[in-house]
């Protein structure tokens, strides 16, 4: 059995999920145009943080493929917004981002995709 524990200092996941996260990081890097590994730690930390939020929003312990697809898009947008936290909005490549709404966007996309399950 593979251990899945969080390391408190890095927020990364140890075990077989690390291979999956690496695959997702490659997709995020492709979307934002990064060709090297210089931002891998930042992207992994973002992925772990947003995944935790998404699971909380959806009342889930699993990560369905639809959730991962939404996370990849939101994390790419969040990465592009880094350094502009004081701005209300920006336009990058024709896509408009409101810096205050990333968590709301994540919430709405997850709920609209039917990924939220009720608590019993």
C-alpha positions in Angstrom: 0.0 0.0 0.0 1.3 3.4 -1.0 1.3 6.2 1.6 -0.5 9.4 0.8 0.5 11.9 3.3 1.0 15.6 3.0 4.3 17.1 4.1 3.6 20.2 6.1 6.4 22.4 4.8 5.9 21.9 1.1 2.2 21.0 0.8 3.1 18.2 -1.7 1.7 14.7 -1.7 3.9 11.7 -1.3 3.2 8.4 -3.0 1.6 7.4 -6.3 -0.4 10.7 -6.6 2.9 12.5 -7.2 3.1 10.8 -10.7 -0.4 12.1 -11.5 0.4 15.6 -10.3 3.5 15.6 -12.5 1.3 14.7 -15.5 -1.1 17.5 -14.6 1.7 20.0 -14.1 2.9 19.2 -17.7 -0.6 20.1 -19.0 -0.6 23.4 -17.1 2.8 24.3 -18.4 1.7 23.5 -21.9 -1.3 25.9 -21.5 0.8 28.8 -20.1 3.8 28.2 -22.4 6.5 27.1 -20.0 9.1 24.9 -21.6 11.4 24.2 -18.6 11.1 23.0 -15.0 11.8 26.3 -13.3 8.2 26.8 -12.1 7.4 23.1 -11.2 7.5 23.7 -7.4 5.2 26.7 -7.7 2.8 24.9 -9.9 2.7 21.8 -7.8 2.0 23.9 -4.7 -0.8 25.7 -6.5 -2.2 22.4 -7.7 -2.2 20.9 -4.2 -3.9 24.0 -2.8 -6.6 24.3 -5.5 -7.2 20.5 -5.4 -7.8 20.8 -1.6 -10.3 23.7 -2.2 -12.0 21.8 -5.0 -12.5 18.7 -2.9 -13.9 20.8 -0.1 -16.3 22.6 -2.4 -17.5 19.3 -3.9 -17.6 17.4 -0.6 -15.3 14.7 -2.2 -12.3 12.7 -1.4 -11.8 11.6 -5.0 -10.6 13.6 -8.0 -12.9 12.9 -11.0 -11.3 13.7 -14.5 -13.8 16.6 -14.9 -12.5 18.2 -11.7 -8.9 17.9 -12.8 -9.7 19.5 -16.2 -11.4 22.5 -14.4 -8.4 22.7 -12.0 -5.9 22.8 -14.8 -7.7 25.8 -16.4 -8.1 27.7 -13.1 -4.5 27.1 -12.1 -3.3 28.3 -15.5 -5.3 31.5 -15.0 -4.1 31.9 -11.4 -0.5 31.5 -12.5 -0.9 34.1 -15.2 -2.3 36.5 -12.5 0.7 36.1 -10.2 2.3 39.5 -9.4 -0.9 41.4 -10.2 -2.7 40.8 -6.9 -3.3 44.5 -6.4 -5.1 44.9 -9.7 -8.8 44.4 -10.1 -8.6 42.8 -13.5 -6.3 42.2 -16.5 -6.4 40.9 -20.0 -3.9 38.3 -21.2 -4.1 37.1 -24.8 -7.6 38.2 -25.2 -8.8 36.5 -22.0 -10.0 38.8 -19.3 -9.4 37.8 -15.7 -10.9 39.3 -12.5 -8.2 38.8 -9.8 -10.7 38.6 -7.0 -12.9 35.9 -8.5 -10.7 32.8 -9.0 -12.2 30.9 -6.1 -15.7 31.9 -7.2 -14.9 30.8 -10.7 -13.6 27.5 -9.4 -16.7 27.1 -7.2 -19.2 27.9 -10.0 -17.5 25.7 -12.6 -17.4 22.7 -10.2 -21.0 23.1 -9.2 -22.2 23.7 -12.8 -20.4 20.5 -13.9 -22.4 18.6 -11.3 -19.3 17.6 -9.3 -20.7 18.7 -5.9 -22.2 15.9 -3.9 -24.5 16.3 -0.9 -23.5 15.5 2.6 -25.5 12.9 4.4 
